[in-house]
Amino acid sequence: MTAVENAALDALLAGLRRRPDLEAPELRAWDAADRYLLDSAAPFLAAAPSVVVIDDTHGALALGALALGVGGVRVHQDSLVAQRALEANAVDAGLAAVEQHPLETVMTPDAALALLRLPRSLDRLDAVARHLAAHAHPDAVLIAGNMLKHMTPAQNDVLRASWQQVDVSLARGKARLLTARGPRRLAPAAPARGYDPQHELHIVAVPGVFAGASLDIGTRALLDAAEDMPAFATAIDLACGSGVLAAYLARREPGARVIASDVSAVAVQSAALTAAANGVHVETVHDDGLARQQAASADLIVLNPPFHVGAAVHTGIARRLFNEAGRVLRPGGELWAVWNSHLAYAPALERAVGPTRQVARTAKFTVTASRRR
């Protein structure tokens, strides 16, 4: 990479923002893994007609590739917030809009290179690696990277199932890369299926959805308390994951409107499959929080909020979702939330929604009900 290219890339990265994702002084729109990926990809990019970018967090990879001279960028981002951050950063940088594609069709034989932010989920990595390899040119190269703290040797083995050769880089800036060559043609990874006998619920999980085809302990705590939830005409499973809470609510109130909403595309797909497996109807929405829902339109919202922002433990997303619930609930409606007890969310729930009572508490989790003022 020339000095001019280095300077241009430095300037681009410095100007990136996270919005509409959470912004805070300790959170940045790119990291050392993004820079390592771009530096390693630079020799390919100037001559490449197109590059494929998977799960770019805020646009560093896609826009960095364009700044380094690639002819075109095809992108797949599971997160709707990531998609919108990329779009906003492209406008700010004065770069061409990139094309978003489903994972199944993002890779094409004319793409000589694919860049991937390594997911922590091995199931998600397997699904991505299979789709890329199935449509790649025989000489295509996949470069995947992340920060060392999010990498394990198991990721190498997963990649080797779909790509014949996987080379591991030296660490740089606490990041590492995996470079894969020789795509194999494997069948797509199928959704996982599970069953919770206690609540008699089927669970279907597209690879990469939180908790897979099982109940995480927070959702289980919320389900264990669900018999005491009030009646409703409209209910929302916010940050729905596999959609198991939405399926429970739809089974409990067959005539009600039940919505499953998540920022993740694989979560929305999973929620639709989980509803079908349980023989119930659920509306699924790929959304940033509850942006597509009208104010004062729901009687009940259930929420098992995330407490990570990327790699960082941060309460900002949960607080934002509490505020969204407060806006969308009708007066007298309730938000039922489960959260790690040490996070002490009750005051935040009081402010965002209204009077909050403890419904249940386990060794790790607290379940609360907040009534909209």
N, C-alpha and C positions, 0 to 999 in steps of 0.2 A: 504494500500500500504506500502511495506517495505521501509526501508531507502535506500536499494540498488536500488529498483525500482524507488523511487523518484529521486535519483541521476542520474539514466540512463535517465529518462524522462527529467530532467532539461538539461542534456547535449544534448539530441536530439533536444529539442526546441531551445536551444541557437545556434545550428548549422544550423537551417533552414534559407534559403534565399527565396526571392520573385521571382527571375528571372525565366522566361522571363518577368514577370510582372515588373512594375515600381519599382525601388529601390531608396530610399532616406533615409537620416538619421532619419527622423521623421516617417518612415513607417516600420512596423515590420511584419514578416511572420506568427505570431501567436498572440493571445491576451488572456486576462483573461477568456473569455468564452471557448476557446479551452482547457485551463488547467482545468477549472471547469468540463467540459464534460469528460475529461479523468480521472480525480480523481473520479468522480461519477461512471464511467463505469468500473473502475479497478476491483471491486469485481466480475463482470461478465466475464471479458476477459480471465483470465487464464484457465477457464473451457469451454469457448465457442469454438465450432469448427470453427465458422466464425462470422464476424460482418459486417454489412452494414454501409457504410459511405456516406452521401449525402452532396454535395456542400462544401466539404473541400476546404478552400481557397488556401492553399499552401502546404498541406500535413501533418499538425500537427496532425489531428485526425487519419488518416489512418496509418501513420508511428508511432504515439504514441501508437495505439492499438497493432501494431506488436511488438513494444519494450516491451509492458507489457504482451506479451505471447499469444495473440490470435492465433488460428490456421491458419486463412486466412482472408483476407479483400476483400470485393466486394465494388466497388466504383462507384458512379455516380457523375460527375461534369459537370454542364452545361457549364462552361467557359473553352474554349480550353487553355487559359493561365493558369488556375488553374490546368488543367490536366498536362501540361508540367512542371509546377513548382513542382508538386508532383513527377513526374518521375525523375526530376533532383535531388530533395532532397533525394529520395530513393537511388539513386546511391551514393550520397555523404555519406549517413548514412550506406551504406553497407547492406541495407535491401532488401528483396525480392520485385520484382515489383508487384504492385497490379493490379487486374483485373478491367478494366473499363467496365461498362454495361449501356445499355439504362435504363432510369428510369422505363420503363414498366417491366423490367425483373431483376432488381438489387436485389430485395428482394426474398428470398427463405425460405421455411418452416424450414430449418435446421439452420437458423440464429436466435439466441436467442436475439440479440440486434441490434438496429439501432441507429446510431448517426447522428444528423442533425444540421447543422448551420441554425438557423431559418432565412428564407428569410423575407425581409420587405414586399414583395408582399403577400397579403393574398391569392390571386388566386394561386400563386406558392405554398404556404404552403398547400392549399387545395388539389392541384393536387398531391403533394408529399405524403401527409398523406394518400390519397386514395389509391395510388399505393402500398405504403408500407403495409397498412392494408389488402389490397385485397389478398396479397400473404404471409402474415406472419403466423407463428405458433400461435395458440391461446394463448400461454404463452409468446410470444415475448414482449419485452420492447423497446419503442422508447424514447430516451433522446434527447431533442432538446434544444439548447441554443443560446444566443447572448448577446451582451452588452445591458444594461438596456435602453439606449437611442434609441435602435432600436426595442424595444418590447412594445406591447400594450395588454390590456386585450382581444382584438378581436382575437388575436392568440390562446388564450385558447379555445375560442368558436369554432374556425375553427378546431382545433385538436379534440374537443369533438364530432364533426360530424362523424369522422372516427374511433375514439378510445373511448371506453366506460368510461375510467377513466383518468383524467389528473390532476396531482399533481404539484403544483407550489413550487419551492424551495425558500429558503431565498436568498437574494442577497449576492454575494461574489465578491469582486474586481470589483464592478460595472457591474457584470454579473448575469444572472439568468437562471435557467433551468426549462423546462417543461418535466415531465416524464409521458408518456402515456402507458396505458395497455388496453387489451381487444379489439383487432382489429375488426372492423365491415367490412362487405363485401359490398362496395358501387361501383357503376359504375364509370369509370374514368371521370374526369372533361372534358367537351367538350370545344373546342376553342370558344372564344367569337367573335361575328361578329358585325361590325358597318358600317356606311355609312356616307361619307362626301358629302352632297349635293352641296356645293359650287364648289368642284372640281370633283364631280361625280365619287368618288372613293370608292370602297368597301375595308374594312379593316378586316382582320382575325388575331386573336391573340391567340396563344397558351398560357396557363396560365403562367404568370411570365415575359412575354415580356414587355419592357418599354412602358408605356402609354396605354397598353391594346389595345382595339379595337376602340380607339379614336385618334384624332390628338393632340399631345402635341403642345403647343403654339410656340415652336421653329420650329418644322417641318412645322406648318401652315405658319409661316412667310417665310420660304424658298419656300414653294409651291406657296404662293401669288406672289413671284417674279420670278417664274420659266418660265414664258412666254418669258422672256428676255435671257434665257440661250442659248448659241450657239448650232448650229447643231453638231451632233456627229455620228461617226460610232461605237464607243465603249464608254460606260458610266458605272460608278461604283457608287452604293449607298453604301458608306462606313459607318460602324456602323449602319446597315440598320434598326435595330429594326423590326417592323412589315412589312417592305418592301414597304411602301406606296409610297415613292419617286421613288423606282425602278419601281413600277407599272405605275406611272405617266410617267416616261421617256420611258418605253416600249410602252405605248399607243401613246405617241407623235411621236416616231420614230420607226414604226413597223418593219422596215428592219434592225435596228441596233442591236448590241450586248449589252445587259444590264446585269450587274452582281450585285447581292446583297450579301454583305459580312458582317459577324459579328462574334465576338468572342463567342457569346452565341448560344447554340444549339437551344433553343426555339425561338430565333429571326430568325434563318435560316429556321426553320420549318414554322414559321409564314409568312416569306417572300414568300415562295413557295405557301402557301395557299392563300395569298393576291393576288399574280399574277394570280393564277387560277381563283379566284373570279372575277377578272377584265378581264378575257379572253385574257391575254397577256403571253408571254414567257419571263421568267427571269432566268438566271443562279444563283443558290444559292451556296454560299461557306462558310463553317465554317472555319474561318481563324483568325490568330493573325495579326490584321491590314491588310496589303496587301502583306503578305509574299509570297503568292502563285501567285502573279501577276508579270509579267515581267516588267522590266524597260521600260519607254517610250512606253507604250502599250495602254493608254487610252486618249481619247479626252476630257472627262468631268468626274469629280468626284464631288459628292454632299455629304455633311457631316454635321451632327448635333452632334458634339462631346460630350461625357460625360465630366462632370467636377468634378466627384467624383472618388476617388480611394478607394474602400471599403467604409469606413465611413468618410474618410477625403476629404474635398474640396481641390482639387489639379489640377493644370493645366498640369501636366506632360503627361497624356494620350493624351490630345488634341494636344500638341506640337509634340508628337511622331507620331500621325496620320497625322499632317501637313507634317512632313518629309517624311512619306510614300507616301503621295499624290504627293509630289514633285518628288519623284523617279519614280513613275508609270506614271505620265502625260507625254505626248509627248510635245516637244517644241511648244509653242503656245496653248496648252491645258489649261483648266481652272478648278480650284477648287472653287466651290460655297459652302460656309460655313455659318452656322448661329451660333451665340454665344451670351451669356449674355454680354451686352454692357460693364458692369463694368470690364470685364476681359481684355479688350483692347488688343485683339489678333493681330491687324493689323501689328505691327512690326515683330511678330513671323511668320506671314504668308508671309510677304515680304522676310524674310530670308530663309524660307523653300521652298517657291514656286516661288515667283516673285512679280512684281508690283501688288498691291492690291487696289481695289477701293470699296467704299461703294455703295451697290446697293439699300438697303432699311434699315430703322431703325424704330423700334417701341419703346414704352415706356420701354421695357425690352431687346429687342433683336436687334442685328445688323446682316445684311446679307451682305457678301462681296464676290467679285469675284477676284481670284488671278490667274494671267496669268503666265504659266510656261516659264521661260527664255529660 
